[in-house]
Amino acid sequence: MKKKVSKVLNIVLWTVLVLMVFLGILLVQVGKWVPATFGNIPFEEILYHLMSPLEGTDTSYVSDFIRTCLPAPIVFTVCFLCFVLFIHKNKKKNLEEGTYSRRKNAFIVCASSIGCMICCFLGAYNCSAQIRLDEYLYNLKHPSNIFEQYYVNPENVTYSFPETKRNLIYIFLESMEQTYEDKEHGGAMEESLIPELQSIQENNLTFGTNGFIAPSLNGFTAGAMIGETSGIPIKTSVNGNEFIKEDNYLAGAYSIGDILAQNGYHNELMIGSDAVFGGRKYYFEQHGNYEIVDYGSAIVNGWIPSDYRVWWGYEDIKLFDFAKIELEKLSSQNEPFNFTMLTVDTHFTGGYICDECENIYDDQYSNVLRCSSKQVAEFIAWAQQQPWYENTTIVLAGDHNCMDTTWFQDIEASGYVRKEYYTIINSPIAVQQNKTRELCTYDLFPTTLASLGVTFDSPRLGFGTNLYLDTPTLVELMGIDTFNSELSKQSAYYDNYILR
């Protein structure tokens, strides 16, 4: 009986040690892969995506993870497993020959255990630092009262709409940065990669700025869409993933969609991917009752074949064509509309080369950016020819910095501060001042509402400042580093009143 128990314990011990080797090396690889693939993102962003729906995600990330992260731990584990089998075989031989030494065996087991534990510990420690888990844990233990000090609950603000309500077209431009413009216009390029978008910006409202900064907790698409429409960051709850649910997604948030829906607007979101990814569908349906027109809708509507799929779903050239169909429908209804859409071709890595892309530059991403600039400009030109344009505000806004870690190496090494592209077309009101502003994702929320001719009895909504006014933004008051630091810390207000 003792021999059987000893044999089982021995098998369990060596199995645990083999798994520790695999886990330790895997964590080392993960610690390299995450920042190399997504950049220096906060751990909370990683946690959000682990907790949110992944339907419709680009499967290339999975294959890249397997290709990059798994070979090394598998090789090391196989080598260690061979060592274990050798030890077991040698032990059996020594027992048969009567030369077995308990002391020698104990030493081997002890040394192997210590080595495996060190491997696992160092892997965990390295990964923790690389994915900023240590920073996240620190922020959990050091709460902030930034919400109590600066947050303005939009639900408690009074809004006054003009007698004739203006329509809104809001275009989230995937990874579209000010960076791509030429240096004379605030970019980092000798020659603009987005000349059409640059021209649009020159001839429309920018509040004297060279783009806006995406706070660290809004540096991904779902976070950017929420930040630009609700003025809040995406923070995970210490209570788990209860805020990412079909029937309860950021219940305490109050967005521009909520405000417009309560004032007779028809809200619609169009994207060329699966809207469920990242919880986007839940957010827009629960905050403004948006009609969702996504990749699946395009199949149902007969716009694309049921087996058609490229990139994240379907490409932007089709997105703009389908948007025209939807806008014709919305403009025929007797209610103002808020048509929001998200492009995708400029997503990293390398973007998507469509049939309209020209081979102008040496690298694919530059060609994709140039193509996207043309497509957006052509769509804007079409919109300006429509009878409903005169009473419509159009907002063009990047969502976040492109996450390609190699394309921007030289640009970042030069000290250039990357910002997102932003402009408002056909604004019905003037700006109170013309000084250069420092702004971030959140400021777009109240500013977009004001660009519809809506007045409200607060210069701020959420963490965003109405840029038409002379009120300083929170980035101007605090500086982006302090602002980011405070936003990243635990907030009892956020847990109790935003997630609720």
C-alpha positions in Angstrom: 0.0 0.0 0.0 2.8 2.4 0.9 4.5 1.7 -2.4 1.3 2.5 -4.3 0.9 5.8 -2.4 4.5 6.7 -2.9 4.3 5.9 -6.6 1.1 8.1 -7.0 2.8 11.0 -5.1 5.9 10.7 -7.2 3.8 10.9 -10.4 1.9 13.9 -9.1 5.1 15.7 -8.1 6.8 15.2 -11.4 3.6 16.2 -13.3 3.4 19.4 -11.3 7.1 20.2 -12.0 6.6 19.6 -15.7 3.6 21.9 -15.7 5.7 24.5 -13.8 8.4 24.5 -16.5 5.8 24.9 -19.2 4.0 27.7 -17.4 7.2 29.5 -16.5 8.5 29.6 -20.1 5.1 30.4 -21.4 4.8 33.4 -19.1 8.2 34.7 -20.3 6.9 34.4 -23.9 3.6 36.1 -23.1 5.5 38.9 -21.4 7.3 39.5 -24.7 4.4 38.9 -27.0 1.8 41.3 -25.4 3.8 44.5 -25.6 5.4 43.5 -28.9 1.9 43.0 -30.4 -0.3 45.6 -28.7 2.2 48.1 -27.3 2.6 49.4 -23.8 -1.1 48.9 -22.9 -2.3 48.8 -19.2 -3.2 45.5 -17.7 -6.7 46.6 -17.2 -7.2 46.7 -21.0 -5.9 43.1 -21.3 -8.3 42.1 -18.5 -11.2 43.9 -20.2 -10.7 41.9 -23.4 -10.4 38.6 -21.5 -13.7 39.3 -19.8 -15.6 40.7 -22.8 -17.1 38.8 -25.8 -14.6 37.8 -28.5 -17.0 37.0 -31.3 -15.8 38.3 -34.6 -12.2 39.0 -33.5 -9.5 38.8 -36.1 -8.2 35.2 -35.7 -4.7 36.2 -36.8 -4.0 37.1 -33.2 -4.7 33.6 -32.1 -2.4 32.1 -34.8 0.3 34.7 -34.0 0.0 33.8 -30.3 0.4 30.1 -31.0 3.3 30.7 -33.4 5.1 33.0 -31.1 4.4 31.9 -27.6 4.0 28.1 -27.7 7.2 26.7 -29.4 9.7 27.7 -26.6 7.6 26.3 -23.7 6.9 23.1 -25.6 10.6 22.6 -26.5 11.7 23.2 -22.9 9.0 21.0 -21.5 9.8 18.2 -23.8 13.5 18.4 -22.8 12.6 18.4 -19.1 10.2 15.5 -19.7 13.0 13.6 -21.3 15.1 14.3 -18.2 12.3 13.1 -16.0 12.0 9.9 -18.0 15.8 9.4 -17.8 15.8 9.8 -14.1 12.9 7.4 -13.7 14.6 4.8 -16.0 17.9 5.2 -14.2 16.2 4.8 -10.8 14.6 1.6 -11.9 17.9 0.3 -13.2 19.7 1.2 -9.9 17.0 -0.6 -7.9 17.4 -3.7 -10.0 21.2 -3.6 -9.6 21.0 -2.7 -5.9 22.9 0.5 -6.4 20.0 2.8 -5.6 20.8 5.8 -3.3 18.0 7.6 -1.5 20.2 10.5 -0.8 21.1 11.0 -4.4 17.5 10.6 -5.5 16.4 13.1 -2.9 19.0 15.6 -4.1 17.8 15.2 -7.7 14.1 15.7 -6.7 15.0 18.6 -4.5 17.2 20.3 -7.1 14.6 19.7 -9.8 11.8 21.1 -7.6 13.8 24.3 -6.8 14.7 24.8 -10.4 11.2 24.4 -11.6 9.8 26.8 -8.9 12.5 29.4 -9.8 11.6 29.0 -13.5 7.9 29.5 -12.7 8.5 32.4 -10.3 10.8 34.3 -12.7 8.3 33.7 -15.6 5.5 35.1 -13.5 7.5 38.0 -12.2 8.8 39.0 -15.7 5.3 38.6 -17.2 3.8 40.7 -14.4 6.1 43.6 -15.1 5.8 43.4 -18.9 2.0 43.4 -18.9 1.9 45.9 -16.1 0.1 43.7 -13.6 2.2 45.1 -10.8 0.9 48.6 -11.7 -2.7 47.4 -11.7 -2.3 45.8 -8.3 -0.8 49.0 -6.9 -3.7 51.0 -8.3 -6.2 48.7 -6.6 -4.6 49.5 -3.2 -4.4 53.2 -3.8 -7.8 54.6 -4.6 -8.5 58.0 -6.2 -11.3 60.5 -5.6 -11.1 61.9 -9.1 -14.7 61.0 -9.8 -15.9 62.8 -6.7 -13.8 65.9 -7.6 -14.3 66.3 -11.4 -16.9 63.9 -12.8 -20.2 65.6 -13.9 -23.1 63.1 -14.2 -24.7 63.8 -17.6 -28.0 62.5 -16.3 -28.2 65.4 -13.8 -27.7 68.1 -16.5 -30.5 70.0 -18.2 -30.4 70.1 -22.1 -32.1 72.4 -24.5 -32.4 71.5 -28.2 -32.9 73.9 -31.0 -36.4 74.1 -32.5 -35.2 72.2 -35.6 -33.0 69.4 -34.4 -29.8 68.7 -36.3 -28.8 65.3 -37.6 -25.5 63.8 -36.5 -23.1 61.6 -38.5 -20.3 60.4 -36.3 -17.5 58.4 -37.9 -15.0 56.6 -35.7 -11.9 56.3 -37.8 -9.9 53.2 -36.8 -6.4 54.0 -35.6 -6.5 57.3 -37.5 -3.8 59.6 -36.1 -2.8 63.2 -36.6 0.6 61.6 -36.9 0.0 60.7 -40.6 -0.2 64.4 -41.6 2.8 66.4 -42.7 4.9 68.2 -40.1 3.6 71.6 -41.2 0.1 70.6 -40.1 1.1 68.8 -36.8 1.9 65.4 -38.2 5.2 63.5 -38.2 5.5 62.9 -42.0 7.6 64.7 -44.6 4.6 64.2 -46.9 1.1 63.6 -45.7 -0.2 60.1 -46.0 -3.8 61.4 -45.6 -3.9 64.5 -47.7 -7.7 64.4 -48.2 -8.4 64.1 -44.5 -5.8 66.8 -43.9 -7.6 69.1 -46.3 -10.9 68.4 -44.6 -9.4 69.3 -41.3 -7.9 72.5 -42.6 -11.2 73.7 -43.8 -13.3 72.8 -40.8 -13.3 73.0 -37.0 -10.4 71.6 -35.0 -10.3 74.0 -31.9 -6.8 75.0 -32.8 -5.4 71.6 -31.9 -3.3 69.0 -33.5 -5.5 66.1 -32.5 -6.5 64.7 -29.2 -5.0 62.3 -26.7 -6.5 58.9 -25.8 -6.3 58.3 -22.1 -4.7 55.0 -21.1 -8.0 53.3 -20.3 -9.6 54.3 -23.6 -6.8 53.2 -25.9 -8.7 50.5 -27.7 -11.8 50.6 -29.9 -14.6 49.7 -27.4 -13.0 52.0 -24.8 -12.7 54.8 -27.3 -16.3 54.5 -28.4 -17.5 54.6 -24.8 -15.1 57.5 -23.9 -16.1 59.6 -26.9 -19.8 59.1 -26.3 -20.0 59.0 -22.4 -16.9 60.8 -21.2 -15.8 57.9 -18.9 -13.0 55.4 -18.9 -13.4 51.6 -19.1 -12.4 50.2 -15.7 -12.8 46.6 -14.6 -14.5 45.9 -11.3 -12.9 44.2 -8.3 -16.2 42.3 -8.2 -15.6 40.6 -11.5 -17.2 40.9 -14.9 -20.7 41.8 -13.9 -20.6 45.0 -16.0 -20.2 43.1 -19.3 -23.7 41.6 -19.7 -26.3 41.7 -22.4 -28.8 43.2 -19.9 -26.4 45.3 -17.8 -23.5 47.0 -19.4 -22.1 50.1 -17.6 -25.6 50.7 -16.2 -24.6 54.0 -14.6 -23.2 55.5 -17.8 -25.2 58.2 -19.5 -24.2 58.8 -23.1 -25.0 61.0 -26.0 -27.1 58.2 -27.3 -29.2 58.3 -24.2 -29.6 62.1 -24.5 -30.5 62.0 -28.2 -32.9 59.0 -27.8 -34.8 60.9 -25.1 -35.2 63.8 -27.4 -36.7 62.0 -30.3 -33.6 60.9 -32.3 -33.2 57.6 -34.1 -29.8 56.2 -33.2 -28.0 53.7 -35.5 -24.6 52.1 -35.3 -23.0 50.6 -38.5 -19.8 48.5 -38.4 -18.3 46.0 -40.7 -17.5 43.5 -38.0 -19.5 41.6 -35.3 -20.9 44.2 -33.0 -20.8 41.8 -30.0 -17.0 41.9 -30.0 -15.7 43.9 -27.0 -19.3 44.4 -25.8 -20.0 47.2 -28.3 -23.4 45.8 -29.1 -24.5 45.8 -25.4 -23.3 49.3 -24.8 -25.0 50.9 -27.8 -28.2 49.0 -27.4 -28.5 49.8 -23.7 -27.4 53.5 -24.0 -29.5 55.0 -26.7 -31.4 52.0 -28.1 -29.2 52.1 -31.2 -30.3 50.0 -34.2 -27.2 47.8 -34.8 -26.2 47.2 -38.4 -23.1 45.0 -38.4 -21.5 42.2 -40.4 -24.4 39.8 -39.6 -26.9 42.4 -40.7 -25.2 42.8 -44.0 -25.7 39.1 -44.7 -29.4 39.3 -43.6 -29.9 42.4 -45.8 -28.4 40.6 -48.8 -25.6 43.1 -49.1 -22.9 40.4 -49.0 -23.0 36.6 -49.5 -23.4 34.5 -46.3 -19.9 33.0 -46.8 -18.2 36.4 -47.5 -15.6 37.4 -44.9 -12.5 39.4 -45.2 -10.4 41.0 -42.5 -12.8 41.6 -39.5 -15.9 41.0 -41.6 -16.2 43.2 -44.7 -14.0 46.1 -45.9 -14.6 49.8 -45.7 -15.4 50.4 -49.3 -18.5 48.3 -48.8 -19.2 50.0 -45.4 -19.4 53.4 -47.1 -21.7 52.1 -49.8 -24.0 50.5 -47.2 -23.9 53.7 -45.1 -25.4 55.6 -48.0 -28.3 53.1 -48.2 -28.9 53.6 -44.5 -28.7 57.3 -44.6 -31.2 57.5 -47.5 -33.6 55.5 -45.3 -33.0 57.5 -42.1 -33.4 60.8 -43.9 -36.8 59.8 -45.2 -38.1 59.4 -41.7 -39.8 62.1 -39.8 -37.3 62.2 -37.0 -33.7 63.5 -36.6 -31.1 60.8 -36.8 -27.7 60.0 -35.2 -25.8 57.7 -37.6 -22.6 56.4 -36.1 -20.2 54.2 -38.0 -16.7 52.6 -37.4 -14.1 52.0 -40.1 -11.8 49.0 -39.9 -9.3 48.8 -42.8 -6.7 50.8 -41.0 -6.5 48.4 -38.0 -3.1 47.0 -37.2 -1.0 45.1 -38.3 -0.6 46.4 -41.8 -4.2 47.2 -42.4 -6.4 45.7 -45.2 -5.6 46.2 -48.9 -8.8 46.5 -50.7 -9.4 46.7 -54.5 -9.3 50.5 -54.4 -5.8 50.7 -52.7 -3.0 52.0 -54.9 0.6 50.9 -54.5 2.1 54.4 -53.9 4.4 53.7 -50.9 6.9 51.0 -50.0 4.9 49.7 -47.1 1.4 48.3 -47.0 0.1 50.4 -44.0 0.9 53.7 -45.7 -1.0 52.6 -48.8 -4.0 51.6 -46.6 -4.0 54.9 -44.9 -3.9 56.8 -48.2 -6.8 54.7 -49.5 -8.8 55.3 -46.3 -8.3 59.0 -46.5 -9.7 59.0 -50.1 -12.7 56.8 -49.1 -13.7 59.1 -46.2 -13.3 62.2 -48.3 -15.4 60.7 -51.1 -18.1 59.8 -48.6 -18.1 63.3 -47.1 -18.3 64.8 -50.6 -21.4 62.6 -51.2 -23.0 63.7 -47.9 -22.5 67.3 -48.7 -24.5 66.9 -51.9 -27.6 65.5 -50.0 -30.6 67.6 -49.2 -30.3 66.8 -45.5 -26.7 67.9 -45.2 -27.5 71.6 -44.4 -29.0 70.4 -41.1 -26.4 67.8 -40.3 -23.2 67.9 -38.2 -20.4 65.5 -39.2 -17.7 64.4 -36.7 -14.6 62.6 -37.8 -12.6 61.2 -35.0 -9.9 58.6 -34.6 -10.5 56.1 -31.9 -7.0 55.4 -30.5 -3.3 55.2 -31.4 -2.4 52.5 -33.9 -1.1 49.5 -31.9 1.6 48.5 -34.4 4.8 48.5 -32.4 7.3 48.6 -35.2 5.8 51.0 -37.7 6.1 53.9 -35.2 9.5 53.1 -33.8 11.4 56.0 -35.4 8.5 58.4 -34.9 8.3 57.7 -31.1 12.1 57.7 -30.8 12.1 61.3 -32.1 10.0 62.4 -29.2 6.9 63.1 -31.3 3.6 62.9 -29.2 1.1 60.8 -31.1 -2.5 62.1 -31.1 -5.8 61.1 -32.8 -7.3 62.8 -35.8 -10.3 65.1 -35.1 -12.5 67.6 -36.9 -16.1 68.8 -36.9 -17.8 69.5 -40.3 -20.7 71.9 -40.7 -20.7 73.2 -37.2 -23.7 75.6 -36.6 -22.0 77.6 -33.8 -18.8 79.5 -33.3 -16.0 78.9 -30.8 -15.7 81.3 -27.8 -11.9 81.4 -28.1 -9.3 80.4 -30.7 -6.3 79.4 -28.5 -4.7 76.0 -29.0 -6.4 73.4 -26.8 -5.1 70.2 -25.1 -7.9 67.7 -25.2 -8.6 64.0 -24.8 -11.2 61.4 -25.8 -13.7 62.6 -23.2 -13.9 66.1 -24.5 -15.5 64.9 -27.7 -18.7 63.9 -25.8 -20.0 67.3 -24.7 -18.5 69.0 -27.8 -20.3 66.8 -30.2 -23.6 67.5 -28.4 -22.9 71.2 -28.5 -22.1 70.9 -32.2 -25.8 70.0 -32.7 -26.8 73.4 -31.3 -27.7 71.8 -27.9 -27.1 74.0 -24.9 -26.7 72.6 -21.4 -26.2 74.0 -17.9 -22.7 72.6 -17.3 -19.4 73.2 -19.1 -18.5 69.5 -18.6 -20.2 66.2 -19.1 -18.6 63.1 -17.6 -14.9 64.0 -17.7 -15.3 65.9 -20.9 -15.2 69.6 -21.4 -17.3 71.5 -24.0 -14.6 72.8 -26.3 -16.8 75.6 -27.7 -16.5 77.2 -24.3 -13.4 78.8 -22.6 -13.4 76.3 -19.7 -10.1 74.4 -19.3 -10.1 70.7 -20.1 -9.0 68.3 -17.4 -5.9 67.6 -19.4 -5.1 71.3 -19.4 -5.8 71.5 -15.6 -3.9 68.4 -14.5 -1.6 67.3 -17.3 -2.1 64.0 -19.1 0.3 62.0 -16.9 -1.5 63.0 -13.6 -4.9 62.6 -15.3 -4.0 59.1 -16.5 -2.5 58.1 -13.1 -5.7 59.2 -11.2 -8.0 57.5 -13.7 -6.1 54.2 -13.4 -6.6 54.0 -9.6 -9.5 52.2 -8.0 -12.6 54.3 -7.6 -15.4 53.5 -5.2 -17.6 56.0 -7.1 -17.1 54.1 -10.4 -17.8 50.7 -8.9 -20.9 51.9 -7.1 -22.4 54.3 -9.5 -21.1 53.6 -13.0 -20.9 49.8 -12.9 -23.7 49.5 -10.3 
